Amino acid sequence: MTNKPSASSQARARRMLALFLPWLASERIIRECAPPDHPFALTAKIGGAMVIMAADRQAASLGLGPGMKLADARARVPDLLAFDHDPRADAHLLARLAEACERYTPMVAVEPPDALILDITGAAHFHASEDALAQDAEDRLDAAGYGAGWALAGTADAALALARHGLKEGAETQLPVAALAMDDKTHQSLERAGLYRIGDLAERPRANLAARFGAELTLRLDRILGLEDRPIDPLRRVGNIVTERRFAEPLTHIDAALEYLSELFAEAAERLNQRGQCARMVRMLLFRCDGDIARLGLETGAPTRDTALFQRLLRERIDALNDPLNPGFGYDLIRLSIVATDPLAPQQLRLAGGEDRQEDEVALVSQLSTRLGRERVQKFVPADSHIPEQGLLALPALSAPAPVAWQMQPPGDPPLRPLHMFDPPQRVQVIAEVPDGPPHRFTWRRKAHQVIRYEGPERIASEWWQRKDGQQRGNGGLTRDYYRVEDARGRRYWLFRHGLYGEEKANPDWYVHGLFA
C-alpha cells in the first residue's frame, strides 16, 4: 500500500525565495534626485493632513515611519525633507527589478509594495546552493543601489513572512502574529488573548481558531507553517518549453548569441516534435552581466519547427529593431521560451507529385510581419453581419483565423457587392422621379451622372441595438435602401438612400458606397 504524500512534504518539494526591499521607495528617490543632505520621507494627503507613507533609513533611525503625520514628524526632526509619494513609480520599479530576477528563474512574482517571490524549484543547480543563489540576488540588488533581505521556504507566504521579519527558514514559529497580515481588530484580539507569536497559534485546534477569529486566519496560518500553499502569479507567462544557456565567459558578439539562439530553438523543436506540436510564438531573453535585459519576440503565421525559418525571422526581427542589440560587457545567460503552440498534423502533397506551396506563403507572411510589424500585414476575413462595411474584418495576418469560404454568387449573376467600397460612404446629390423612388440623376464629385439602368432597392435595416423604444439613435440606426445603377457611359455605382422617406427622416440623404468593376 502506497501512502499519499502529505501537504507538508509537497510544500517542501517546492522552494520559494522571497526578496524583501524595505527601503524601495526612498532608494528610488535617491537614485532619481541624488542623496539628500537631510533625512527625508515620502508623504501623501490623507483626510486633509500630510501623512508619511515611507521614510529613508536615516529618518527611520530617528523614530519616524509610515502613518505619522508630517507636522508631528517635523516637530521631532525640524530639518526633515518631504517628497511626494508615488506608488505607481514604486510599482514600476518593483516590476523592473522582478524582470532582472528572471535570470534565476522564469517564475518571478511581484508582491506589492516591496517584495518579490521567486520559485527556484530545480534552479539552484546553476549555483553552489540555494543560499548561494539567494546571496547572489541580494548582491546584485545591493550593487544596483537597493537594500534587500531574503528568506527561503517551502511556500511563498512562509518565505515572505520570514524575509519581512529578518528570520531564516525554520523560524516560522518565532514570527509575530503580525506576519499573518490580518486587520487591526483581529491583531488586537489575538494579543489580548495572549497570542503573540505564530508558535502560540500552531498547536491550537484550527476549529476553535476559525470560530473565534475567522477561517481566513487559519488559512494564512497554515500557509506560513507550510501546511497549505498558494500558486504565485508570475510576472510573465511561463512558456510551454524553456531552454537556456549560461556562460562562464560572457558572449560579446551578436553573431555568437544568435548562433546559440538557433541551437536553443532546435532543442525546443525536438521536444515539440515529441509532443506533436509546433511553435507559434517564441520569446527570447538575453541577460547582460550588468543587469540589462534584451527582449525579442517572434510570431509565425503557422505552426513551425523549421530552424531555418526561425533564423530568417530572427534576422528580420533584429534588423527591424529601433535600438540595435548591444552586448556591452557580454551576455551571461540566454533563455528561449515557446509561449504558444499549435498541433501540427501531417500534410498530404498532391498524388501526382510536386510540392506544397502553402509553406512558402506562410514564411512570406511571417517575414513581412516581423519586418514591418504584425499590425501592418493584414488579411481580410468574412464577418457575420449584414451591414456592408461590417461584412469583413481586416485582422493581422499572423492572428487571422483559418480561412473560410466566401459567399459566392451563382455563375452569370451580377455581383451583389462592389469590388471597391468607400469608407466612409461619400455624399451625393440625387434627383428621383418620386421622393422614395430610385435615383434618376445624381451628382458626385462635381460631375453629373444620368442613370439609365438600376436594380433595387435592397433594404438593409439597422441592428436592433441601434434602436431604443422604436426611436432611431443617431444616423447609425437609419434604414438603407441600396440601388445598383449604371450611368450613360456604362459605369456602375452602388448608391443608397439613408432613412425611410417621411418615416425616419423628412428629407433622406444619398450616398455612393462603392464602385463595380
C-alpha positions as CSV (number, residue, x, y, z in Angstrom):
1,M,0.0,0.0,0.0
2,T,1.4,3.4,-1.0
3,N,0.9,6.3,1.3
4,K,-0.1,9.6,-0.2
5,P,2.4,12.3,0.4
6,S,1.4,14.9,2.9
7,A,0.7,18.5,2.1
8,S,3.9,19.5,4.1
9,S,6.1,17.1,2.1
10,Q,4.6,18.5,-1.1
11,A,5.4,22.1,0.1
12,R,8.9,21.1,0.9
13,A,9.4,19.8,-2.6
14,R,8.9,23.4,-3.8
15,R,11.5,26.0,-3.0
16,M,10.4,29.7,-2.8
17,L,12.8,32.6,-2.4
18,A,11.4,35.9,-1.0
19,L,13.3,39.2,-1.6
20,F,12.2,42.0,0.7
21,L,13.2,45.6,-0.2
22,P,12.1,47.7,2.8
23,W,13.7,50.9,1.5
24,L,12.5,50.7,-2.1
25,A,10.5,54.0,-2.2
26,S,13.3,56.0,-0.6
27,E,16.0,54.4,-2.7
28,R,14.1,55.3,-5.8
29,I,14.2,59.0,-4.7
30,I,18.0,58.7,-4.0
31,R,18.6,57.3,-7.5
32,E,16.4,59.9,-9.2
33,C,17.4,63.0,-7.2
34,A,20.8,62.1,-5.7
35,P,21.2,61.5,-1.9
36,P,19.6,64.4,0.0
37,D,21.6,66.2,2.8
38,H,18.9,65.6,5.4
39,P,16.6,62.8,6.4
40,F,13.5,62.6,4.2
41,A,10.1,61.0,4.0
42,L,7.5,60.4,1.2
43,T,4.1,61.8,2.1
44,A,0.5,61.7,0.8
45,K,-2.5,63.7,1.7
46,I,-5.0,61.7,3.8
47,G,-8.0,63.2,5.5
48,G,-6.8,66.7,5.0
49,A,-3.4,66.0,6.6
50,M,0.0,65.1,5.1
51,V,0.9,61.6,6.3
52,I,4.2,59.8,6.0
53,M,3.9,56.8,3.7
54,A,7.6,55.8,3.7
55,A,10.9,57.1,5.2
56,D,14.5,56.7,4.4
57,R,17.0,54.9,6.7
58,Q,18.1,58.0,8.5
59,A,14.6,59.2,9.2
60,A,13.6,55.7,10.4
61,S,16.6,55.6,12.8
62,L,15.2,58.8,14.3
63,G,11.9,57.1,15.0
64,L,9.9,58.3,12.0
65,G,7.8,55.9,10.0
66,P,4.6,55.3,8.0
67,G,1.4,56.5,9.5
68,M,2.9,59.5,11.3
69,K,1.7,63.0,10.4
70,L,4.3,65.2,8.7
71,A,3.7,68.1,11.1
72,D,4.4,65.7,14.1
73,A,7.5,64.3,12.4
74,R,8.9,67.8,11.7
75,A,8.2,68.8,15.3
76,R,10.7,66.0,16.3
77,V,13.0,66.4,13.3
78,P,12.8,70.0,12.0
79,D,15.1,69.5,9.0
80,L,13.1,66.6,7.7
81,L,12.6,66.8,3.9
82,A,9.4,65.7,2.2
83,F,8.8,64.2,-1.3
84,D,5.5,63.2,-2.9
85,H,4.7,59.6,-2.5
86,D,4.3,57.9,-6.0
87,P,3.1,54.3,-5.6
88,R,2.8,54.0,-9.4
89,A,6.5,54.7,-9.8
90,D,7.4,52.3,-7.0
91,A,5.3,49.6,-8.6
92,H,7.1,50.2,-11.9
93,L,10.5,50.0,-10.3
94,L,9.5,46.8,-8.5
95,A,8.4,45.3,-11.8
96,R,11.8,46.2,-13.4
97,L,13.6,44.5,-10.5
98,A,11.4,41.4,-11.0
99,E,12.4,41.3,-14.7
100,A,16.1,41.4,-13.6
101,C,15.5,38.5,-11.3
102,E,14.3,36.4,-14.2
103,R,17.9,35.4,-14.7
104,Y,17.4,32.9,-11.8
105,T,14.0,31.5,-12.8
106,P,11.2,32.4,-15.2
107,M,8.8,32.1,-12.2
108,V,9.1,35.6,-10.6
109,A,6.1,37.3,-9.0
110,V,5.6,40.8,-7.6
111,E,4.4,41.1,-4.0
112,P,3.4,44.8,-3.7
113,P,4.6,47.1,-2.3
114,D,8.1,46.0,-1.6
115,A,8.8,42.3,-2.2
116,L,9.5,39.7,-4.8
117,I,8.8,35.9,-4.8
118,L,10.9,33.6,-6.9
119,D,10.0,29.9,-7.4
120,I,13.6,28.5,-7.6
121,T,12.5,24.8,-7.6
122,G,15.1,23.0,-9.6
123,A,17.0,26.2,-10.4
124,A,19.7,26.1,-7.7
125,H,21.8,23.6,-9.6
126,F,23.3,26.6,-11.5
127,H,24.8,27.8,-8.2
128,A,26.6,26.1,-5.4
129,S,23.4,26.0,-3.3
130,E,20.1,27.7,-2.8
131,D,21.8,30.1,-0.3
132,A,24.4,31.0,-2.9
133,L,21.6,31.8,-5.4
134,A,19.8,34.0,-2.8
135,Q,23.0,35.7,-1.9
136,D,23.9,36.4,-5.5
137,A,20.4,38.0,-5.9
138,E,21.0,40.2,-2.8
139,D,24.5,41.2,-4.0
140,R,23.2,42.2,-7.4
141,L,20.4,44.3,-5.9
142,D,22.8,45.9,-3.5
143,A,25.2,46.8,-6.4
144,A,22.3,48.4,-8.1
145,G,21.5,50.5,-5.0
146,Y,18.7,48.6,-3.4
147,G,19.0,47.0,0.0
148,A,17.3,43.6,0.3
149,G,16.8,40.8,2.7
150,W,15.9,37.3,1.8
151,A,14.5,34.0,3.1
152,L,13.9,30.6,1.7
153,A,10.9,28.3,2.5
154,G,8.6,25.7,1.0
155,T,5.7,28.2,0.4
156,A,5.5,31.7,-0.8
157,D,3.8,33.0,2.3
158,A,6.3,31.5,4.7
159,A,9.3,32.8,2.7
160,L,7.7,36.3,2.5
161,A,6.9,36.4,6.2
162,L,10.4,35.3,7.2
163,A,12.0,37.8,4.9
164,R,9.9,40.7,6.1
165,H,10.8,39.9,9.8
166,G,14.5,39.2,9.2
167,L,14.3,35.5,10.0
168,K,15.6,32.4,8.2
169,E,13.9,29.1,7.3
170,G,12.9,27.0,10.3
171,A,12.0,30.0,12.4
172,E,8.3,30.2,11.3
173,T,7.0,29.7,14.9
174,Q,9.0,32.7,16.1
175,L,7.3,35.0,13.8
176,P,4.9,37.6,15.4
177,V,1.2,37.3,14.7
178,A,1.5,40.4,12.7
179,A,3.0,38.2,10.0
180,L,-0.5,36.9,9.3
181,A,-1.3,40.4,7.9
182,M,-4.8,40.4,9.4
183,D,-6.8,43.5,10.0
184,D,-6.0,45.6,13.1
185,K,-9.1,44.4,15.0
186,T,-8.1,40.7,14.7
187,H,-4.5,41.6,15.5
188,Q,-5.5,43.3,18.7
189,S,-7.9,40.4,19.6
190,L,-5.0,37.9,19.3
191,E,-2.7,39.9,21.5
192,R,-5.5,40.4,24.1
193,A,-5.8,36.6,24.2
194,G,-2.1,36.3,24.9
195,L,-1.2,35.0,21.4
196,Y,1.8,37.0,20.3
197,R,3.7,34.5,18.1
198,I,2.9,32.1,15.3
199,G,4.0,29.3,17.7
200,D,1.3,30.2,20.1
201,L,-1.3,29.5,17.4
202,A,0.4,26.5,15.8
203,E,-0.7,23.9,18.4
204,R,-4.2,25.2,18.9
205,P,-7.2,23.4,17.3
206,R,-8.0,25.0,14.0
207,A,-11.7,24.8,14.5
208,N,-11.5,26.9,17.7
209,L,-9.3,29.5,16.0
210,A,-11.7,29.7,13.0
211,A,-14.7,30.0,15.2
212,R,-13.2,32.9,17.1
213,F,-11.1,34.7,14.6
214,G,-12.4,33.6,11.2
215,A,-11.4,30.9,8.6
216,E,-9.0,33.4,6.9
217,L,-6.7,33.4,9.9
218,T,-6.4,29.6,9.9
219,L,-5.7,29.6,6.1
220,R,-2.9,32.2,6.5
221,L,-1.5,30.3,9.5
222,D,-1.3,27.0,7.6
223,R,0.4,28.8,4.6
224,I,3.1,30.2,6.8
225,L,3.6,26.9,8.5
226,G,3.9,25.2,5.1
227,L,0.7,23.1,5.5
228,E,-1.0,24.9,2.7
229,D,0.3,26.5,-0.4
230,R,-0.9,29.0,-3.0
231,P,0.3,29.4,-6.6
232,I,2.2,32.6,-7.4
233,D,1.3,34.8,-10.3
234,P,4.4,35.1,-12.4
235,L,5.3,38.5,-14.0
236,R,5.3,36.8,-17.4
237,R,3.6,33.8,-18.8
238,V,5.8,30.8,-18.5
239,G,6.5,29.1,-21.8
240,N,5.4,25.5,-22.6
241,I,9.0,24.8,-23.3
242,V,12.0,26.7,-21.9
243,T,15.6,26.2,-23.0
244,E,18.6,28.3,-21.9
245,R,22.4,28.6,-21.9
246,R,24.6,30.0,-19.2
247,F,28.1,31.1,-20.0
248,A,31.1,31.3,-17.7
249,E,32.7,33.7,-20.2
250,P,30.0,36.2,-21.4
251,L,29.3,36.4,-25.1
252,T,30.4,39.8,-26.5
253,H,29.4,39.2,-30.2
254,I,25.8,39.3,-31.5
255,D,26.6,36.5,-34.1
256,A,27.6,34.2,-31.3
257,A,24.4,34.9,-29.4
258,L,22.3,34.3,-32.5
259,E,24.1,31.0,-33.0
260,Y,23.1,29.9,-29.5
261,L,19.5,31.1,-30.0
262,S,19.3,28.8,-33.1
263,E,20.6,25.9,-31.0
264,L,18.1,26.6,-28.3
265,F,15.2,26.7,-30.8
266,A,16.5,23.4,-32.3
267,E,16.3,21.8,-28.8
268,A,12.9,23.2,-28.3
269,A,11.7,22.0,-31.7
270,E,12.9,18.4,-30.8
271,R,10.8,18.5,-27.7
272,L,7.8,19.9,-29.6
273,N,8.2,17.1,-32.1
274,Q,7.9,14.6,-29.3
275,R,4.6,16.2,-28.3
276,G,3.3,16.5,-31.9
277,Q,3.3,20.3,-31.6
278,C,4.8,23.3,-33.3
279,A,5.7,26.8,-32.2
280,R,3.5,29.9,-32.9
281,M,5.1,32.4,-30.5
282,V,8.7,32.5,-29.3
283,R,10.1,34.7,-26.6
284,M,13.9,35.3,-26.1
285,L,15.7,37.0,-23.2
286,L,19.4,37.9,-23.3
287,F,20.8,38.8,-19.9
288,R,23.8,41.1,-19.8
289,C,26.4,41.0,-17.0
290,D,25.5,44.5,-15.9
291,G,21.8,43.5,-15.4
292,D,20.4,44.8,-18.6
293,I,18.0,42.5,-20.5
294,A,17.4,42.4,-24.2
295,R,13.9,41.0,-25.2
296,L,13.0,39.6,-28.5
297,G,9.7,38.0,-29.7
298,L,8.7,36.2,-32.8
299,E,5.3,35.1,-34.1
300,T,4.8,32.8,-37.1
301,G,1.9,32.7,-39.5
302,A,1.5,28.9,-39.0
303,P,2.9,26.3,-36.6
304,T,6.5,25.6,-37.3
305,R,9.5,23.6,-36.2
306,D,11.7,24.8,-39.0
307,T,15.0,26.1,-37.6
308,A,16.0,27.7,-40.9
309,L,12.7,29.8,-40.9
310,F,13.4,30.7,-37.3
311,Q,16.8,32.0,-38.2
312,R,15.4,34.1,-41.1
313,L,12.7,35.6,-38.8
314,L,15.2,36.3,-36.1
315,R,17.5,38.2,-38.5
316,E,14.4,40.2,-39.7
317,R,13.5,40.9,-36.1
318,I,16.9,42.2,-35.2
319,D,17.2,44.3,-38.4
320,A,13.8,45.9,-37.5
321,L,14.8,47.0,-34.0
322,N,14.9,50.7,-33.4
323,D,17.8,50.2,-30.9
324,P,20.3,47.7,-32.1
325,L,21.4,44.9,-29.7
326,N,24.3,46.0,-27.7
327,P,26.0,43.1,-25.8
328,G,28.1,45.6,-23.7
329,F,30.2,43.5,-21.4
330,G,28.6,40.4,-22.7
331,Y,25.6,38.1,-22.2
332,D,26.0,35.5,-19.4
333,L,22.5,33.9,-19.9
334,I,20.3,33.4,-22.9
335,R,16.8,31.9,-22.5
336,L,14.3,30.9,-25.2
337,S,10.7,30.1,-24.4
338,I,7.9,28.7,-26.5
339,V,4.9,30.6,-25.2
340,A,2.3,29.5,-27.7
341,T,2.0,26.2,-29.6
342,D,-0.4,24.5,-32.0
343,P,-0.7,20.9,-33.1
344,L,0.8,20.1,-36.4
345,A,-1.0,17.4,-38.4
346,P,0.8,15.6,-41.3
347,Q,0.0,17.1,-44.7
348,Q,-0.6,15.2,-47.9
349,L,1.1,16.5,-51.0
350,R,-0.5,16.1,-54.4
351,L,-0.7,12.5,-55.6
352,A,0.8,13.5,-58.9
353,G,3.9,14.8,-57.2
354,G,5.1,18.4,-56.6
355,E,5.5,20.4,-53.5
356,D,3.2,22.2,-51.1
357,R,3.4,26.0,-51.8
358,Q,1.4,26.9,-48.7
359,E,4.6,26.9,-46.5
360,D,6.1,29.5,-48.8
361,E,3.1,31.8,-48.3
362,V,3.3,31.3,-44.5
363,A,7.0,32.0,-44.5
364,L,6.5,35.2,-46.6
365,V,3.7,36.4,-44.3
366,S,5.8,35.7,-41.2
367,Q,8.9,37.6,-42.6
368,L,6.9,40.6,-43.7
369,S,5.1,40.8,-40.3
370,T,8.4,40.5,-38.5
371,R,10.0,43.2,-40.6
372,L,7.1,45.7,-40.9
373,G,5.1,44.9,-37.7
374,R,2.3,42.5,-37.1
375,E,-0.4,45.2,-37.4
376,R,0.8,46.3,-40.9
377,V,0.3,43.0,-42.6
378,Q,-3.4,42.2,-42.6
379,K,-5.8,39.7,-44.1
380,F,-9.5,40.1,-44.8
381,V,-11.9,37.6,-43.2
382,P,-15.7,37.5,-43.5
383,A,-17.7,38.7,-40.6
384,D,-21.3,37.6,-39.6
385,S,-23.0,41.0,-40.3
386,H,-25.5,42.2,-42.9
387,I,-24.2,45.8,-42.6
388,P,-22.0,46.1,-45.8
389,E,-19.0,47.9,-44.2
390,Q,-19.1,45.4,-41.3
391,G,-19.2,42.3,-43.5
392,L,-15.5,41.8,-43.4
393,L,-12.7,42.4,-40.9
394,A,-9.1,43.3,-41.5
395,L,-7.0,41.3,-39.0
396,P,-3.3,40.9,-38.6
397,A,-2.3,38.0,-40.9
398,L,-0.5,36.3,-38.1
399,S,-3.6,36.0,-35.9
400,A,-6.3,35.7,-38.6
401,P,-8.4,32.5,-38.2
402,A,-8.4,29.7,-40.6
403,P,-9.8,30.8,-44.0
404,V,-13.5,30.0,-44.7
405,A,-15.3,30.1,-48.0
406,W,-16.7,33.4,-49.1
407,Q,-20.4,33.5,-50.2
408,M,-20.3,33.3,-54.0
409,Q,-23.0,34.3,-56.5
410,P,-24.2,31.7,-59.0
411,P,-22.3,31.8,-62.3
412,G,-23.7,34.5,-64.6
413,D,-25.4,36.6,-61.9
414,P,-24.1,40.1,-61.3
415,P,-22.2,40.7,-58.1
416,L,-24.3,41.9,-55.1
417,R,-21.4,43.9,-53.6
418,P,-19.0,46.2,-55.4
419,L,-15.3,45.5,-55.8
420,H,-14.4,48.8,-54.3
421,M,-16.2,50.3,-51.2
422,F,-15.7,53.7,-49.7
423,D,-15.2,54.1,-46.0
424,P,-17.0,56.2,-45.1
425,P,-19.6,56.5,-47.9
426,Q,-19.5,59.7,-49.9
427,R,-22.3,62.1,-50.1
428,V,-24.1,62.6,-53.5
429,Q,-26.9,64.9,-54.7
430,V,-29.7,62.8,-56.2
431,I,-32.8,63.6,-58.3
432,A,-35.5,61.0,-58.2
433,E,-38.8,60.8,-60.0
434,V,-40.6,60.3,-56.7
435,P,-39.2,61.0,-53.2
436,D,-39.0,57.4,-52.2
437,G,-38.2,56.1,-55.7
438,P,-34.9,55.1,-57.4
439,P,-32.3,57.7,-58.4
440,H,-32.9,59.3,-61.8
441,R,-29.8,61.5,-61.9
442,F,-27.0,62.1,-59.3
443,T,-24.0,64.5,-58.9
444,W,-20.8,63.1,-57.4
445,R,-17.5,65.0,-57.2
446,R,-19.0,67.9,-59.2
447,K,-19.9,65.6,-62.1
448,A,-23.4,64.8,-63.2
449,H,-24.4,61.2,-64.0
450,Q,-27.5,60.2,-65.8
451,V,-28.9,56.9,-64.6
452,I,-30.1,54.6,-67.5
453,R,-30.5,51.3,-65.6
454,Y,-31.0,50.4,-62.0
455,E,-31.6,47.4,-59.7
456,G,-33.2,47.6,-56.3
457,P,-34.0,48.6,-53.8
458,E,-32.2,46.2,-51.4
459,R,-33.3,47.3,-48.0
460,I,-30.9,46.8,-45.1
461,A,-32.2,47.7,-41.7
462,S,-30.1,48.8,-38.8
463,E,-29.2,46.4,-35.9
464,W,-31.8,46.1,-33.2
465,W,-29.4,47.5,-30.6
466,Q,-29.2,50.8,-32.6
467,R,-32.8,51.4,-31.8
468,K,-34.3,52.5,-28.5
469,D,-38.1,52.3,-27.8
470,G,-38.7,52.5,-31.5
471,Q,-36.7,55.6,-32.0
472,Q,-33.6,56.0,-34.1
473,R,-30.3,56.5,-32.2
474,G,-28.3,58.9,-34.4
475,N,-27.6,58.2,-38.1
476,G,-26.4,54.7,-37.3
477,G,-29.9,53.5,-36.8
478,L,-31.5,54.6,-40.1
479,T,-32.6,52.1,-42.7
480,R,-30.8,52.0,-46.0
481,D,-32.2,51.4,-49.5
482,Y,-29.4,50.3,-51.9
483,Y,-29.5,50.6,-55.7
484,R,-27.1,49.2,-58.3
485,V,-27.2,51.8,-61.0
486,E,-25.5,52.3,-64.4
487,D,-24.9,55.7,-66.0
488,A,-24.9,56.6,-69.7
489,R,-21.2,55.8,-70.0
490,G,-21.6,52.3,-68.7
491,R,-20.1,52.9,-65.2
492,R,-21.8,51.1,-62.4
493,Y,-22.3,52.5,-58.9
494,W,-23.7,51.4,-55.6
495,L,-26.0,54.1,-54.0
496,F,-28.2,54.1,-51.0
497,R,-30.8,56.4,-49.5
498,H,-30.2,56.8,-45.8
499,G,-33.5,56.7,-44.0
500,L,-37.1,55.9,-44.9
501,Y,-38.7,58.9,-46.6
502,G,-41.3,60.5,-44.2
503,E,-41.0,57.8,-41.5
504,E,-37.4,58.1,-40.3
505,K,-36.3,61.3,-42.0
506,A,-38.1,64.1,-43.7
507,N,-35.5,64.5,-46.4
508,P,-33.2,61.5,-46.5
509,D,-29.6,61.9,-47.7
510,W,-28.0,59.8,-50.5
511,Y,-24.5,58.3,-50.6
512,V,-22.3,56.4,-53.0
513,H,-21.0,53.4,-51.1
514,G,-19.0,51.6,-53.8
515,L,-17.9,51.1,-57.5
516,F,-18.5,47.9,-59.5
517,A,-15.8,46.7,-61.9
